[in-house]
Structure formats: structure tokens, C-alpha cells
Amino acid sequence: MAADDHPIVRAGLAAVIGEEPDLEFVGEAANGQEAVALYRAKQPDVVLMDLRMPVLGGVEAIRAIRSEFPSAKIIALTTYEGDTDIHRALEAGAVGYLLKEMLPTDVVDAVRSFTAASASSRRASRVVSPSTRRGSISRPASVRCSNTWLVVAATARLRGRSAVPTRRSRST
């Protein structure tokens, strides 16, 4: 499921995910209010949620979905790496975030990682490793994406400063 106010982004996500034989794209929403209603109706394994949408913003939609469905796996979508809304989305319950500049294969990898985690959590086992504390935030498990490491499994226990997980270069 994808929620974004730009039809071309929704169509692109639907096309990319729909091409994968092991994934099913179950719906799209043009704003946060539609996203909450669609989540209630479909209860997908993973939601890709834009943060800046009309009617009800992404952060507020994340908060609404997670208050009703605490185990919902929502990945925030944003254009800007330093976006302060990322911090708010993680606090609201997003499990991670993706930049809209990511390659389609990276988006699929992120969705797969949470689809597997959702399926295994139903069997009472964990696929995504638990967070380990580093610095002022708990660093989450990561999924390998092209030439970068992308934080996608953020349980993001923010402590102290308003740090936001970011992509790390491969050089480490």
C-alpha cells in the first residue's frame, strides 16, 4: 500500500511492487485520511507513507494507524534526507524511512524486509534484528541498498538530542 499526494509517485510504486511475483500492491491513497481508511480495510503488511500530504499529513496518519494497529509496519517516504518530519514520523511509529530518490530495487528490498518481518512475527520469531544502542539513538537493523546502507528498521528510541537516522556511505 502506498500513500502519496502525487499520482505519478503512487503509480510508480504500484508498478515497481506489482512487478514482483512475491509482493502484492493492495491499494493507494492520495492523502493521510484515505491512508487511514485504506489501512483499516486492507491491513497490509507494509505501508509506504509520504510525510507531506493534504487533508491529513503523513505523520498524523502514521500516528492514527499505529494507535489502532500497534504492529503496523509503516515506512515514511520523504524527498529530503534532513527533513525534520522524519524525526516526527519515527516518534509517531514509523519503522523507518526511504528517500524518494532511492532506486526501485531498494524500495522492493525494504518492503520485502518488512513483509518477511510481519510474516515471521506471526510465527513468534524475528527476522529483523533488535536495535543496538549507539550514540543518542538506538541504531536499527539495516538493509543493504546499492552503494548505501539505508536505515529501514527503525525502532528509533530517540534519546536526548533530535537525531535522525540517515543513509551511511559504503566506505565504512
matplotlib code that plots the C-alpha trace (Angstrom):
import matplotlib.pyplot as plt

x = [0.0, 1.2, 0.0, 1.3, -0.4, 1.4, -0.3, 2.9, 4.6, 1.7, 1.7, 5.4, 5.3, 2.4, 4.3, 7.5, 5.9, 3.4, 6.2, 7.4, 5.9, 6.1, 4.6, 1.1, 0.3, -3.1, -4.0, -3.1, -4.2, -3.9, -3.9, -3.5, -7.2, -7.6, -4.5, -6.0, -9.3, -7.5, -5.3, -8.4, -9.9, -6.9, -4.4, -1.4, 1.9, 3.7, 2.7, 4.8, 3.7, 4.5, 5.0, 3.6, 0.0, -3.2, -6.2, -4.2, -0.4, 1.7, 2.9, -0.7, -1.8, 1.1, 0.0, -3.7, -2.9, -0.4, -2.8, -5.4, -3.0, 0.2, 2.0, 1.5, 4.7, 4.9, 7.8, 7.9, 8.7, 10.4, 12.3, 14.7, 17.3, 17.4, 13.6, 12.5, 9.3, 11.4, 12.1, 8.3, 7.4, 9.7, 8.3, 4.8, 5.6, 7.2, 9.6, 11.9, 12.1, 13.1, 14.2, 12.2, 15.5, 16.0, 16.3, 13.2, 15.1, 16.0, 12.3, 11.4, 14.2, 12.8, 9.2, 10.4, 12.3, 9.2, 6.9, 9.2, 9.3, 5.5, 5.1, 7.7, 6.3, 3.0, 5.0, 6.6, 10.1, 12.0, 13.7, 14.7, 17.4, 16.7, 18.2, 21.6, 22.2, 24.8, 25.1, 21.9, 19.5, 19.1, 20.6, 18.2, 19.0, 19.8, 19.0, 21.8, 20.8, 23.0, 26.0, 24.5, 23.2, 19.6, 18.1, 14.7, 14.1, 14.0, 12.5, 14.1, 14.2, 15.3, 17.2, 18.3, 19.1, 16.8, 19.0, 17.6, 18.9, 20.4, 22.0, 25.6, 28.1, 29.5, 33.1, 32.6]
y = [0.0, 3.5, 6.9, 9.9, 13.0, 12.8, 10.4, 9.6, 8.5, 6.2, 4.8, 4.3, 2.4, 0.3, -0.6, -1.4, -3.5, -5.1, -6.5, -8.6, -12.1, -12.4, -9.0, -7.7, -4.0, -3.7, -0.1, 3.6, 6.7, 10.4, 11.8, 10.7, 10.4, 8.0, 6.1, 5.5, 4.3, 2.1, 0.6, -0.3, -2.0, -3.8, -4.1, -4.6, -5.9, -2.7, 0.9, 3.4, 6.8, 10.2, 12.7, 15.8, 15.3, 17.4, 16.7, 14.7, 14.7, 11.5, 11.9, 12.3, 9.3, 7.2, 8.1, 7.3, 3.9, 2.9, 3.9, 1.5, -1.1, -1.1, -3.7, -1.8, -1.5, 2.0, 3.2, 7.0, 8.5, 11.8, 13.9, 15.4, 13.5, 16.2, 16.5, 17.2, 15.3, 12.1, 12.5, 13.1, 10.1, 7.8, 9.1, 8.5, 4.9, 4.6, 1.7, 3.6, 5.9, 5.9, 8.8, 9.2, 9.2, 5.6, 3.0, 0.9, -2.2, -0.6, 0.1, -3.5, -4.7, -2.5, -3.7, -7.3, -7.0, -5.8, -8.3, -11.1, -9.5, -9.3, -12.9, -14.2, -12.2, -14.1, -17.2, -15.6, -15.3, -12.2, -11.6, -8.0, -8.0, -5.9, -2.5, -1.8, 1.4, 3.7, 7.4, 9.3, 7.0, 3.2, 2.3, -0.1, -3.1, -2.0, -3.4, -3.3, -0.9, -0.4, 1.7, 2.9, 1.5, 2.6, 2.6, 0.9, -1.0, 1.9, 1.2, 4.6, 5.1, 8.7, 9.8, 13.3, 15.2, 15.2, 13.0, 11.4, 8.2, 8.8, 6.9, 5.9, 5.6, 2.2, 3.3, 2.1]
z = [0.0, -0.8, 0.3, -1.6, -2.9, -6.2, -8.6, -10.5, -7.3, -6.4, -9.9, -9.9, -6.5, -7.7, -10.9, -9.1, -6.4, -8.8, -10.9, -8.1, -8.0, -4.2, -3.5, -3.9, -4.2, -2.4, -2.7, -2.8, -1.0, -2.1, 1.5, 5.1, 5.7, 2.8, 4.0, 7.5, 5.9, 3.4, 6.1, 8.2, 5.1, 3.8, 6.8, 4.5, 5.8, 4.8, 4.1, 2.2, 3.6, 2.2, 5.0, 3.4, 2.1, 2.2, 4.4, 7.0, 6.9, 6.9, 10.5, 11.7, 9.6, 11.0, 14.5, 13.8, 12.2, 14.9, 17.7, 16.2, 14.9, 17.0, 14.9, 11.6, 9.6, 8.0, 6.1, 5.7, 2.3, 2.0, -0.5, 1.9, 4.0, 6.7, 6.9, 10.4, 9.6, 9.6, 13.3, 13.9, 11.8, 13.7, 17.0, 15.7, 15.0, 11.5, 11.4, 9.1, 6.1, 2.4, 0.3, -2.9, -4.8, -4.0, -6.7, -7.3, -6.3, -3.0, -2.3, -3.1, -0.7, 2.1, 1.5, 1.4, 4.7, 6.5, 4.7, 6.0, 9.4, 9.5, 8.4, 10.9, 13.8, 13.3, 13.9, 17.0, 15.6, 14.4, 11.1, 11.7, 14.4, 17.5, 17.8, 19.4, 21.1, 19.6, 20.3, 21.1, 19.3, 19.1, 15.7, 13.9, 11.7, 8.1, 4.7, 2.1, -0.8, -3.8, -2.7, 0.5, 3.8, 4.4, 7.8, 7.3, 10.6, 13.0, 16.3, 16.8, 20.5, 20.4, 23.5, 24.2, 21.0, 18.0, 15.9, 12.8, 11.3, 7.8, 5.0, 5.5, 2.8, 1.8, 2.7, 6.3]

ax = plt.figure().add_subplot(projection="3d")
ax.plot(x, y, z, "-o")
ax.set_aspect("equal")
plt.show()
